[in-house]
Amino acid sequence: MGQRQNQYTQNFDELPASETAVWESGSYYLPGWSVYRSVSNNIITANNGSGNTGRLISYGSTGSTDRALGSIASAKAGELLYMLLLQNNTGSTIKSVELTFPPLKQVGFLGYLATATVYLPS
């Protein structure tokens, strides 16, 4: 493992803790983070994990600011693409990137495997 000189972290605690908020498709709700949707719905809903309606979700205990970004797939919610934009302003070439994240929780598994794909432009 190499030396970590620059590190980016995001805890998602700026997501709404109650009710709903607007997160326009393609816009940044959190610095660097955007969501693209296959259907026209611009709502992110706070949820404690009890619901099963397809949508973009700010997960966490009711009223708590400790949040996680998630979604439930459905025809109504459409397909969701999460994107994080990081820009190298150091003047040096990035030689490696390490991504770490806590395990994904998959609720209501219906035979579909959730995947995470990373695209790194050259």
N, CA, C and O atoms as CSV, one atom per row, in Angstrom:
chain,resi,resn,atom,element,x,y,z
A,1,MET,N,N,0.821,-1.176,0.000
A,1,MET,CA,C,0.000,0.000,0.000
A,1,MET,C,C,0.868,1.244,0.000
A,1,MET,O,O,1.904,1.315,0.661
A,2,GLY,N,N,0.417,2.199,-0.749
A,2,GLY,CA,C,1.153,3.452,-0.830
A,2,GLY,C,C,0.738,4.419,0.264
A,2,GLY,O,O,-0.144,4.138,1.075
A,3,GLN,N,N,1.389,5.543,0.260
A,3,GLN,CA,C,1.112,6.581,1.237
A,3,GLN,C,C,-0.132,7.370,0.834
A,3,GLN,O,O,-0.297,7.718,-0.335
A,4,ARG,N,N,-0.990,7.647,1.783
A,4,ARG,CA,C,-2.187,8.457,1.521
A,4,ARG,C,C,-1.840,9.924,1.731
A,4,ARG,O,O,-1.567,10.354,2.851
A,5,GLN,N,N,-1.851,10.679,0.651
A,5,GLN,CA,C,-1.555,12.099,0.774
A,5,GLN,C,C,-2.825,12.933,0.776
A,5,GLN,O,O,-2.900,13.944,1.473
A,6,ASN,N,N,-3.790,12.534,0.028
A,6,ASN,CA,C,-5.068,13.240,-0.031
A,6,ASN,C,C,-6.172,12.225,0.164
A,6,ASN,O,O,-6.141,11.137,-0.411
A,7,GLN,N,N,-7.137,12.581,0.968
A,7,GLN,CA,C,-8.221,11.651,1.245
A,7,GLN,C,C,-9.543,12.397,1.183
A,7,GLN,O,O,-9.657,13.522,1.670
A,8,TYR,N,N,-10.534,11.766,0.585
A,8,TYR,CA,C,-11.882,12.309,0.523
A,8,TYR,C,C,-12.800,11.357,1.272
A,8,TYR,O,O,-12.746,10.146,1.056
A,9,THR,N,N,-13.628,11.883,2.135
A,9,THR,CA,C,-14.631,11.070,2.825
A,9,THR,C,C,-15.983,11.775,2.735
A,9,THR,O,O,-16.053,12.998,2.605
A,10,GLN,N,N,-17.038,10.997,2.805
A,10,GLN,CA,C,-18.395,11.545,2.795
A,10,GLN,C,C,-19.240,10.684,3.716
A,10,GLN,O,O,-19.315,9.470,3.522
A,11,ASN,N,N,-19.878,11.281,4.713
A,11,ASN,CA,C,-20.720,10.502,5.623
A,11,ASN,C,C,-22.216,10.655,5.327
A,11,ASN,O,O,-23.036,10.009,5.978
A,12,PHE,N,N,-22.581,11.491,4.364
A,12,PHE,CA,C,-23.965,11.682,3.918
A,12,PHE,C,C,-24.878,12.296,4.973
A,12,PHE,O,O,-26.098,12.280,4.813
A,13,ASP,N,N,-24.308,12.834,6.044
A,13,ASP,CA,C,-25.130,13.400,7.111
A,13,ASP,C,C,-25.810,14.715,6.726
A,13,ASP,O,O,-26.614,15.235,7.500
A,14,GLU,N,N,-25.506,15.257,5.553
A,14,GLU,CA,C,-26.192,16.459,5.068
A,14,GLU,C,C,-27.507,16.117,4.358
A,14,GLU,O,O,-28.265,17.015,3.992
A,15,LEU,N,N,-27.774,14.834,4.165
A,15,LEU,CA,C,-29.043,14.430,3.543
A,15,LEU,C,C,-30.192,14.735,4.499
A,15,LEU,O,O,-29.975,14.828,5.707
A,16,PRO,N,N,-31.411,14.893,3.979
A,16,PRO,CA,C,-32.540,15.245,4.845
A,16,PRO,C,C,-32.808,14.171,5.897
A,16,PRO,O,O,-32.762,12.975,5.612
A,17,ALA,N,N,-33.090,14.628,7.131
A,17,ALA,CA,C,-33.358,13.708,8.237
A,17,ALA,C,C,-34.849,13.477,8.441
A,17,ALA,O,O,-35.242,12.562,9.164
A,18,SER,N,N,-35.672,14.291,7.815
A,18,SER,CA,C,-37.119,14.101,7.915
A,18,SER,C,C,-37.771,14.644,6.653
A,18,SER,O,O,-37.219,15.499,5.960
A,19,GLU,N,N,-38.945,14.132,6.379
A,19,GLU,CA,C,-39.711,14.578,5.212
A,19,GLU,C,C,-38.981,14.295,3.900
A,19,GLU,O,O,-38.303,13.277,3.764
A,20,THR,N,N,-39.123,15.191,2.954
A,20,THR,CA,C,-38.509,15.018,1.640
A,20,THR,C,C,-37.752,16.283,1.263
A,20,THR,O,O,-37.947,17.344,1.856
A,21,ALA,N,N,-36.894,16.151,0.275
A,21,ALA,CA,C,-36.160,17.290,-0.266
A,21,ALA,C,C,-36.055,17.088,-1.770
A,21,ALA,O,O,-36.352,16.008,-2.281
A,22,VAL,N,N,-35.640,18.112,-2.464
A,22,VAL,CA,C,-35.481,18.044,-3.914
A,22,VAL,C,C,-34.019,17.795,-4.243
A,22,VAL,O,O,-33.138,18.517,-3.776
A,23,TRP,N,N,-33.763,16.765,-5.053
A,23,TRP,CA,C,-32.428,16.505,-5.599
A,23,TRP,C,C,-32.626,16.326,-7.089
A,23,TRP,O,O,-32.924,15.226,-7.555
A,24,GLU,N,N,-32.463,17.389,-7.829
A,24,GLU,CA,C,-32.662,17.375,-9.279
A,24,GLU,C,C,-31.697,16.402,-9.939
A,24,GLU,O,O,-30.526,16.334,-9.565
A,25,SER,N,N,-32.185,15.652,-10.915
A,25,SER,CA,C,-31.334,14.736,-11.667
A,25,SER,C,C,-30.179,15.509,-12.288
A,25,SER,O,O,-30.389,16.511,-12.972
A,26,GLY,N,N,-28.964,15.041,-12.047
A,26,GLY,CA,C,-27.774,15.663,-12.611
A,26,GLY,C,C,-27.214,16.806,-11.802
A,26,GLY,O,O,-26.165,17.346,-12.152
A,27,SER,N,N,-27.886,17.199,-10.719
A,27,SER,CA,C,-27.384,18.308,-9.906
A,27,SER,C,C,-26.672,17.771,-8.662
A,27,SER,O,O,-26.770,16.590,-8.332
A,28,TYR,N,N,-25.962,18.660,-7.990
A,28,TYR,CA,C,-25.201,18.281,-6.800
A,28,TYR,C,C,-25.961,18.670,-5.544
A,28,TYR,O,O,-26.167,19.856,-5.285
A,29,TYR,N,N,-26.378,17.688,-4.763
A,29,TYR,CA,C,-27.012,17.936,-3.466
A,29,TYR,C,C,-25.927,17.995,-2.406
A,29,TYR,O,O,-25.977,18.809,-1.484
A,30,LEU,N,N,-24.950,17.118,-2.556
A,30,LEU,CA,C,-23.759,17.082,-1.714
A,30,LEU,C,C,-22.573,17.437,-2.604
A,30,LEU,O,O,-22.601,17.128,-3.795
A,31,PRO,N,N,-21.535,18.072,-2.072
A,31,PRO,CA,C,-20.387,18.441,-2.908
A,31,PRO,C,C,-19.831,17.244,-3.690
A,31,PRO,O,O,-19.406,16.251,-3.101
A,32,GLY,N,N,-19.841,17.353,-5.014
A,32,GLY,CA,C,-19.292,16.311,-5.883
A,32,GLY,C,C,-20.232,15.170,-6.208
A,32,GLY,O,O,-19.958,14.410,-7.137
A,33,TRP,N,N,-21.324,15.017,-5.486
A,33,TRP,CA,C,-22.244,13.890,-5.671
A,33,TRP,C,C,-23.448,14.296,-6.508
A,33,TRP,O,O,-24.088,15.315,-6.248
A,34,SER,N,N,-23.744,13.487,-7.510
A,34,SER,CA,C,-24.946,13.704,-8.307
A,34,SER,C,C,-25.643,12.369,-8.546
A,34,SER,O,O,-25.035,11.303,-8.455
A,35,VAL,N,N,-26.914,12.456,-8.849
A,35,VAL,CA,C,-27.726,11.280,-9.148
A,35,VAL,C,C,-28.409,11.534,-10.479
A,35,VAL,O,O,-28.983,12.601,-10.697
A,36,TYR,N,N,-28.345,10.557,-11.364
A,36,TYR,CA,C,-29.063,10.634,-12.637
A,36,TYR,C,C,-30.169,9.600,-12.605
A,36,TYR,O,O,-29.964,8.475,-12.149
A,37,ARG,N,N,-31.342,9.980,-13.088
A,37,ARG,CA,C,-32.518,9.109,-13.031
A,37,ARG,C,C,-33.088,8.880,-14.417
A,37,ARG,O,O,-33.037,9.753,-15.283
A,38,SER,N,N,-33.632,7.687,-14.608
A,38,SER,CA,C,-34.251,7.359,-15.895
A,38,SER,C,C,-35.699,7.836,-15.963
A,38,SER,O,O,-36.303,7.803,-17.035
A,39,VAL,N,N,-36.260,8.273,-14.854
A,39,VAL,CA,C,-37.617,8.826,-14.827
A,39,VAL,C,C,-37.554,10.227,-14.216
A,39,VAL,O,O,-36.609,10.558,-13.500
A,40,SER,N,N,-38.551,11.031,-14.500
A,40,SER,CA,C,-38.534,12.402,-13.975
A,40,SER,C,C,-39.135,12.437,-12.573
A,40,SER,O,O,-40.342,12.604,-12.398
A,41,ASN,N,N,-38.284,12.281,-11.605
A,41,ASN,CA,C,-38.655,12.373,-10.199
A,41,ASN,C,C,-37.460,12.997,-9.494
A,41,ASN,O,O,-36.356,12.456,-9.568
A,42,ASN,N,N,-37.649,14.104,-8.822
A,42,ASN,CA,C,-36.519,14.802,-8.226
A,42,ASN,C,C,-36.569,14.828,-6.702
A,42,ASN,O,O,-36.036,15.747,-6.079
A,43,ILE,N,N,-37.200,13.837,-6.105
A,43,ILE,CA,C,-37.393,13.819,-4.654
A,43,ILE,C,C,-36.447,12.812,-4.002
A,43,ILE,O,O,-36.253,11.709,-4.513
A,44,ILE,N,N,-35.859,13.205,-2.862
A,44,ILE,CA,C,-35.162,12.274,-1.975
A,44,ILE,C,C,-35.961,12.265,-0.673
A,44,ILE,O,O,-36.302,13.320,-0.138
A,45,THR,N,N,-36.255,11.077,-0.171
A,45,THR,CA,C,-37.130,10.919,0.981
A,45,THR,C,C,-36.366,10.352,2.163
A,45,THR,O,O,-35.642,9.367,2.022
A,46,ALA,N,N,-36.522,10.967,3.333
A,46,ALA,CA,C,-35.946,10.411,4.556
A,46,ALA,C,C,-36.752,9.177,4.947
A,46,ALA,O,O,-37.981,9.182,4.869
A,47,ASN,N,N,-36.055,8.114,5.371
A,47,ASN,CA,C,-36.726,6.865,5.706
A,47,ASN,C,C,-35.886,6.126,6.735
A,47,ASN,O,O,-34.657,6.179,6.692
A,48,ASN,N,N,-36.545,5.436,7.661
A,48,ASN,CA,C,-35.829,4.678,8.682
A,48,ASN,C,C,-35.656,3.210,8.307
A,48,ASN,O,O,-35.270,2.400,9.149
A,49,GLY,N,N,-35.934,2.864,7.067
A,49,GLY,CA,C,-35.775,1.486,6.613
A,49,GLY,C,C,-37.056,0.691,6.644
A,49,GLY,O,O,-37.057,-0.486,6.284
A,50,SER,N,N,-38.157,1.305,7.066
A,50,SER,CA,C,-39.409,0.561,7.186
A,50,SER,C,C,-40.207,0.516,5.889
A,50,SER,O,O,-41.066,-0.350,5.729
A,51,GLY,N,N,-39.946,1.418,4.972
A,51,GLY,CA,C,-40.724,1.462,3.737
A,51,GLY,C,C,-40.143,0.581,2.648
A,51,GLY,O,O,-38.981,0.181,2.714
A,52,ASN,N,N,-40.951,0.284,1.654
A,52,ASN,CA,C,-40.466,-0.519,0.529
A,52,ASN,C,C,-40.891,0.070,-0.811
A,52,ASN,O,O,-40.884,-0.628,-1.825
A,53,THR,N,N,-41.261,1.353,-0.823
A,53,THR,CA,C,-41.647,2.018,-2.063
A,53,THR,C,C,-40.398,2.443,-2.818
A,53,THR,O,O,-39.472,3.001,-2.230
A,54,GLY,N,N,-40.373,2.182,-4.114
A,54,GLY,CA,C,-39.219,2.544,-4.917
A,54,GLY,C,C,-38.968,4.042,-4.930
A,54,GLY,O,O,-39.873,4.825,-5.217
A,55,ARG,N,N,-37.736,4.443,-4.617
A,55,ARG,CA,C,-37.376,5.858,-4.584
A,55,ARG,C,C,-35.921,6.030,-4.167
A,55,ARG,O,O,-35.253,5.071,-3.781
A,56,LEU,N,N,-35.445,7.268,-4.253
A,56,LEU,CA,C,-34.138,7.666,-3.732
A,56,LEU,C,C,-34.330,7.981,-2.259
A,56,LEU,O,O,-35.266,8.694,-1.896
A,57,ILE,N,N,-33.447,7.454,-1.394
A,57,ILE,CA,C,-33.712,7.502,0.038
A,57,ILE,C,C,-32.516,8.019,0.827
A,57,ILE,O,O,-31.365,7.705,0.526
A,58,SER,N,N,-32.821,8.822,1.847
A,58,SER,CA,C,-31.879,9.222,2.890
A,58,SER,C,C,-32.200,8.340,4.094
A,58,SER,O,O,-33.136,8.621,4.842
A,59,TYR,N,N,-31.415,7.265,4.280
A,59,TYR,CA,C,-31.686,6.304,5.352
A,59,TYR,C,C,-31.106,6.768,6.681
A,59,TYR,O,O,-30.032,7.368,6.721
A,60,GLY,N,N,-31.815,6.489,7.759
A,60,GLY,CA,C,-31.350,6.762,9.112
A,60,GLY,C,C,-32.529,6.734,10.061
A,60,GLY,O,O,-33.683,6.733,9.634
A,61,SER,N,N,-32.234,6.711,11.351
A,61,SER,CA,C,-33.299,6.749,12.349
A,61,SER,C,C,-34.100,8.034,12.188
A,61,SER,O,O,-33.546,9.073,11.830
A,62,THR,N,N,-35.376,7.967,12.447
A,62,THR,CA,C,-36.259,9.119,12.285
A,62,THR,C,C,-35.724,10.324,13.057
A,62,THR,O,O,-35.514,10.251,14.268
A,63,GLY,N,N,-35.507,11.432,12.349
A,63,GLY,CA,C,-35.025,12.665,12.954
A,63,GLY,C,C,-33.531,12.727,13.198
A,63,GLY,O,O,-33.015,13.791,13.541
A,64,SER,N,N,-32.813,11.616,13.031
A,64,SER,CA,C,-31.366,11.589,13.268
A,64,SER,C,C,-30.611,12.184,12.086
A,64,SER,O,O,-31.023,12.024,10.937
A,65,THR,N,N,-29.511,12.866,12.366
A,65,THR,CA,C,-28.677,13.412,11.290
A,65,THR,C,C,-27.659,12.395,10.786
A,65,THR,O,O,-26.934,12.689,9.835
A,66,ASP,N,N,-27.580,11.218,11.384
A,66,ASP,CA,C,-26.691,10.150,10.910
A,66,ASP,C,C,-27.386,9.467,9.734
A,66,ASP,O,O,-28.288,8.655,9.943
A,67,ARG,N,N,-26.981,9.783,8.497
A,67,ARG,CA,C,-27.693,9.361,7.300
A,67,ARG,C,C,-26.839,8.461,6.412
A,67,ARG,O,O,-25.618,8.404,6.554
A,68,ALA,N,N,-27.494,7.768,5.504
A,68,ALA,CA,C,-26.852,6.959,4.463
A,68,ALA,C,C,-27.660,7.130,3.183
A,68,ALA,O,O,-28.885,7.246,3.227
A,69,LEU,N,N,-26.977,7.144,2.053
A,69,LEU,CA,C,-27.636,7.285,0.758
A,69,LEU,C,C,-28.022,5.910,0.236
A,69,LEU,O,O,-27.211,4.985,0.257
A,70,GLY,N,N,-29.246,5.774,-0.228
A,70,GLY,CA,C,-29.687,4.494,-0.759
A,70,GLY,C,C,-30.868,4.660,-1.690
A,70,GLY,O,O,-31.320,5.774,-1.957
A,71,SER,N,N,-31.355,3.544,-2.173
A,71,SER,CA,C,-32.512,3.581,-3.062
A,71,SER,C,C,-33.185,2.221,-3.068
A,71,SER,O,O,-32.587,1.206,-2.710
A,72,ILE,N,N,-34.434,2.227,-3.482
A,72,ILE,CA,C,-35.182,0.999,-3.716
A,72,ILE,C,C,-35.621,1.049,-5.172
A,72,ILE,O,O,-36.230,2.023,-5.614
A,73,ALA,N,N,-35.310,0.007,-5.902
A,73,ALA,CA,C,-35.637,-0.043,-7.327
A,73,ALA,C,C,-37.117,-0.344,-7.530
A,73,ALA,O,O,-37.722,-1.110,-6.781
A,74,SER,N,N,-37.680,0.272,-8.554
A,74,SER,CA,C,-39.050,-0.010,-8.976
A,74,SER,C,C,-39.266,0.679,-10.312
A,74,SER,O,O,-38.465,1.521,-10.720
A,75,ALA,N,N,-40.339,0.325,-10.988
A,75,ALA,CA,C,-40.651,0.992,-12.257
A,75,ALA,C,C,-40.906,2.476,-12.021
A,75,ALA,O,O,-40.528,3.309,-12.844
A,76,LYS,N,N,-41.544,2.811,-10.905
A,76,LYS,CA,C,-41.830,4.211,-10.586
A,76,LYS,C,C,-40.550,4.993,-10.294
A,76,LYS,O,O,-40.409,6.136,-10.728
A,77,ALA,N,N,-39.621,4.385,-9.564
A,77,ALA,CA,C,-38.370,5.067,-9.212
A,77,ALA,C,C,-37.413,5.116,-10.393
A,77,ALA,O,O,-36.568,6.008,-10.473
A,78,GLY,N,N,-37.539,4.163,-11.310
A,78,GLY,CA,C,-36.641,4.109,-12.459
A,78,GLY,C,C,-35.248,3.655,-12.056
A,78,GLY,O,O,-35.017,3.227,-10.925
A,79,GLU,N,N,-34.338,3.755,-12.993
A,79,GLU,CA,C,-32.950,3.408,-12.718
A,79,GLU,C,C,-32.240,4.627,-12.156
A,79,GLU,O,O,-32.491,5.756,-12.577
A,80,LEU,N,N,-31.353,4.388,-11.201
A,80,LEU,CA,C,-30.599,5.465,-10.572
A,80,LEU,C,C,-29.110,5.226,-10.779
A,80,LEU,O,O,-28.624,4.105,-10.630
A,81,LEU,N,N,-28.404,6.271,-11.117
A,81,LEU,CA,C,-26.957,6.222,-11.294
A,81,LEU,C,C,-26.356,7.244,-10.350
A,81,LEU,O,O,-26.617,8.440,-10.479
A,82,TYR,N,N,-25.556,6.782,-9.405
A,82,TYR,CA,C,-24.880,7.677,-8.470
A,82,TYR,C,C,-23.513,8.024,-9.046
A,82,TYR,O,O,-22.812,7.161,-9.573
A,83,MET,N,N,-23.146,9.293,-8.939
A,83,MET,CA,C,-21.845,9.713,-9.461
A,83,MET,C,C,-21.141,10.606,-8.443
A,83,MET,O,O,-21.764,11.433,-7.778
A,84,LEU,N,N,-19.829,10.417,-8.341
A,84,LEU,CA,C,-18.979,11.269,-7.519
A,84,LEU,C,C,-17.900,11.839,-8.416
A,84,LEU,O,O,-17.185,11.092,-9.084
A,85,LEU,N,N,-17.778,13.153,-8.435
A,85,LEU,CA,C,-16.773,13.826,-9.243
A,85,LEU,C,C,-15.667,14.329,-8.330
A,85,LEU,O,O,-15.903,15.147,-7.441
A,86,LEU,N,N,-14.457,13.830,-8.559
A,86,LEU,CA,C,-13.273,14.290,-7.840
A,86,LEU,C,C,-12.318,14.883,-8.861
A,86,LEU,O,O,-12.121,14.312,-9.934
A,87,GLN,N,N,-11.728,16.017,-8.540
A,87,GLN,CA,C,-10.810,16.668,-9.470
A,87,GLN,C,C,-9.431,16.772,-8.834
A,87,GLN,O,O,-9.295,17.187,-7.683
A,88,ASN,N,N,-8.407,16.390,-9.599
A,88,ASN,CA,C,-7.023,16.465,-9.149
A,88,ASN,C,C,-6.487,17.867,-9.427
A,88,ASN,O,O,-6.257,18.229,-10.580
A,89,ASN,N,N,-6.290,18.649,-8.378
A,89,ASN,CA,C,-5.729,19.995,-8.505
A,89,ASN,C,C,-4.303,20.075,-7.971
A,89,ASN,O,O,-3.794,21.170,-7.733
A,90,THR,N,N,-3.652,18.928,-7.781
A,90,THR,CA,C,-2.330,18.917,-7.164
A,90,THR,C,C,-1.207,19.221,-8.140
A,90,THR,O,O,-0.119,19.615,-7.720
A,91,GLY,N,N,-1.447,19.047,-9.432
A,91,GLY,CA,C,-0.375,19.200,-10.408
A,91,GLY,C,C,0.448,17.934,-10.574
A,91,GLY,O,O,1.339,17.887,-11.421
A,92,SER,N,N,0.169,16.914,-9.785
A,92,SER,CA,C,0.872,15.629,-9.863
A,92,SER,C,C,-0.041,14.578,-10.474
A,92,SER,O,O,-1.266,14.686,-10.401
A,93,THR,N,N,0.559,13.569,-11.073
A,93,THR,CA,C,-0.196,12.465,-11.653
A,93,THR,C,C,-0.685,11.543,-10.545
A,93,THR,O,O,0.073,11.183,-9.644
A,94,ILE,N,N,-1.944,11.167,-10.617
A,94,ILE,CA,C,-2.482,10.186,-9.675
A,94,ILE,C,C,-2.054,8.814,-10.161
A,94,ILE,O,O,-2.342,8.432,-11.295
A,95,LYS,N,N,-1.370,8.078,-9.310
A,95,LYS,CA,C,-0.856,6.763,-9.692
A,95,LYS,C,C,-1.758,5.635,-9.228
A,95,LYS,O,O,-1.713,4.535,-9.780
A,96,SER,N,N,-2.566,5.892,-8.232
A,96,SER,CA,C,-3.493,4.856,-7.776
A,96,SER,C,C,-4.659,5.507,-7.036
A,96,SER,O,O,-4.551,6.618,-6.516
A,97,VAL,N,N,-5.759,4.790,-7.006
A,97,VAL,CA,C,-6.956,5.221,-6.293
A,97,VAL,C,C,-7.442,4.041,-5.468
A,97,VAL,O,O,-7.531,2.922,-5.974
A,98,GLU,N,N,-7.750,4.280,-4.220
A,98,GLU,CA,C,-8.283,3.231,-3.354
A,98,GLU,C,C,-9.682,3.641,-2.912
A,98,GLU,O,O,-9.870,4.715,-2.340
A,99,LEU,N,N,-10.648,2.796,-3.176
A,99,LEU,CA,C,-12.029,3.044,-2.763
A,99,LEU,C,C,-12.397,2.071,-1.658
A,99,LEU,O,O,-12.218,0.862,-1.801
A,100,THR,N,N,-12.903,2.592,-0.573
A,100,THR,CA,C,-13.398,1.734,0.505
A,100,THR,C,C,-14.766,2.247,0.923
A,100,THR,O,O,-15.023,3.451,0.911
A,101,PHE,N,N,-15.625,1.333,1.284
A,101,PHE,CA,C,-16.943,1.694,1.776
A,101,PHE,C,C,-17.472,0.540,2.595
A,101,PHE,O,O,-17.096,-0.611,2.371
A,102,PRO,N,N,-18.349,0.841,3.553
A,102,PRO,CA,C,-18.913,-0.238,4.354
A,102,PRO,C,C,-19.729,-1.174,3.470
A,102,PRO,O,O,-20.157,-0.785,2.383
A,103,PRO,N,N,-19.944,-2.390,3.925
A,103,PRO,CA,C,-20.730,-3.339,3.124
A,103,PRO,C,C,-22.107,-2.779,2.792
A,103,PRO,O,O,-22.735,-2.097,3.603
A,104,LEU,N,N,-22.557,-3.083,1.584
A,104,LEU,CA,C,-23.880,-2.656,1.150
A,104,LEU,C,C,-24.923,-3.586,1.746
A,104,LEU,O,O,-24.733,-4.802,1.772
A,105,LYS,N,N,-26.004,-3.032,2.216
A,105,LYS,CA,C,-27.102,-3.844,2.725
A,105,LYS,C,C,-28.133,-3.963,1.626
A,105,LYS,O,O,-28.633,-2.964,1.109
A,106,GLN,N,N,-28.439,-5.185,1.281
A,106,GLN,CA,C,-29.428,-5.421,0.235
A,106,GLN,C,C,-30.666,-6.013,0.887
A,106,GLN,O,O,-30.641,-7.141,1.380
A,107,VAL,N,N,-31.736,-5.254,0.885
A,107,VAL,CA,C,-32.980,-5.660,1.539
A,107,VAL,C,C,-33.948,-6.180,0.494
A,107,VAL,O,O,-34.037,-5.628,-0.603
A,108,GLY,N,N,-34.670,-7.233,0.824
A,108,GLY,CA,C,-35.689,-7.741,-0.093
A,108,GLY,C,C,-35.092,-8.304,-1.367
A,108,GLY,O,O,-35.604,-8.037,-2.455
A,109,PHE,N,N,-34.041,-9.062,-1.259
A,109,PHE,CA,C,-33.341,-9.617,-2.424
A,109,PHE,C,C,-34.288,-10.427,-3.282
A,109,PHE,O,O,-34.939,-11.357,-2.804
A,110,LEU,N,N,-34.362,-10.068,-4.561
A,110,LEU,CA,C,-35.281,-10.738,-5.483
A,110,LEU,C,C,-34.541,-11.452,-6.603
A,110,LEU,O,O,-35.097,-11.651,-7.684
A,111,GLY,N,N,-33.306,-11.836,-6.362
A,111,GLY,CA,C,-32.543,-12.520,-7.392
A,111,GLY,C,C,-31.695,-11.587,-8.231
A,111,GLY,O,O,-30.991,-12.039,-9.134
A,112,TYR,N,N,-31.748,-10.296,-7.953
A,112,TYR,CA,C,-30.923,-9.330,-8.672
A,112,TYR,C,C,-29.728,-8.974,-7.802
A,112,TYR,O,O,-29.871,-8.799,-6.592
A,113,LEU,N,N,-28.573,-8.869,-8.398
A,113,LEU,CA,C,-27.370,-8.557,-7.646
A,113,LEU,C,C,-27.027,-7.090,-7.824
A,113,LEU,O,O,-26.852,-6.621,-8.949
A,114,ALA,N,N,-26.930,-6.364,-6.722
A,114,ALA,CA,C,-26.522,-4.959,-6.782
A,114,ALA,C,C,-25.050,-4.906,-7.164
A,114,ALA,O,O,-24.239,-5.672,-6.643
A,115,THR,N,N,-24.711,-4.018,-8.058
A,115,THR,CA,C,-23.324,-3.899,-8.491
A,115,THR,C,C,-22.846,-2.471,-8.342
A,115,THR,O,O,-23.633,-1.524,-8.357
A,116,ALA,N,N,-21.554,-2.339,-8.198
A,116,ALA,CA,C,-20.913,-1.025,-8.177
A,116,ALA,C,C,-19.847,-1.036,-9.260
A,116,ALA,O,O,-18.962,-1.892,-9.255
A,117,THR,N,N,-19.927,-0.101,-10.176
A,117,THR,CA,C,-18.968,0.000,-11.268
A,117,THR,C,C,-18.216,1.310,-11.123
A,117,THR,O,O,-18.816,2.358,-10.887
A,118,VAL,N,N,-16.911,1.246,-11.265
A,118,VAL,CA,C,-16.076,2.438,-11.156
A,118,VAL,C,C,-15.502,2.755,-12.522
A,118,VAL,O,O,-14.901,1.896,-13.167
A,119,TYR,N,N,-15.687,3.992,-12.962
A,119,TYR,CA,C,-15.111,4.461,-14.221
A,119,TYR,C,C,-14.056,5.510,-13.906
A,119,TYR,O,O,-14.341,6.498,-13.230
A,120,LEU,N,N,-12.853,5.299,-14.388
A,120,LEU,CA,C,-11.770,6.258,-14.201
A,120,LEU,C,C,-11.294,6.725,-15.564
A,120,LEU,O,O,-10.692,5.949,-16.307
A,121,PRO,N,N,-11.555,7.990,-15.909
A,121,PRO,CA,C,-11.086,8.484,-17.209
A,121,PRO,C,C,-9.571,8.593,-17.222
A,121,PRO,O,O,-8.947,8.854,-16.193
A,122,SER,N,N,-8.991,8.392,-18.384
A,122,SER,CA,C,-7.527,8.476,-18.470
A,122,SER,C,C,-7.094,9.884,-18.804
A,122,SER,O,O,-5.897,10.150,-18.919
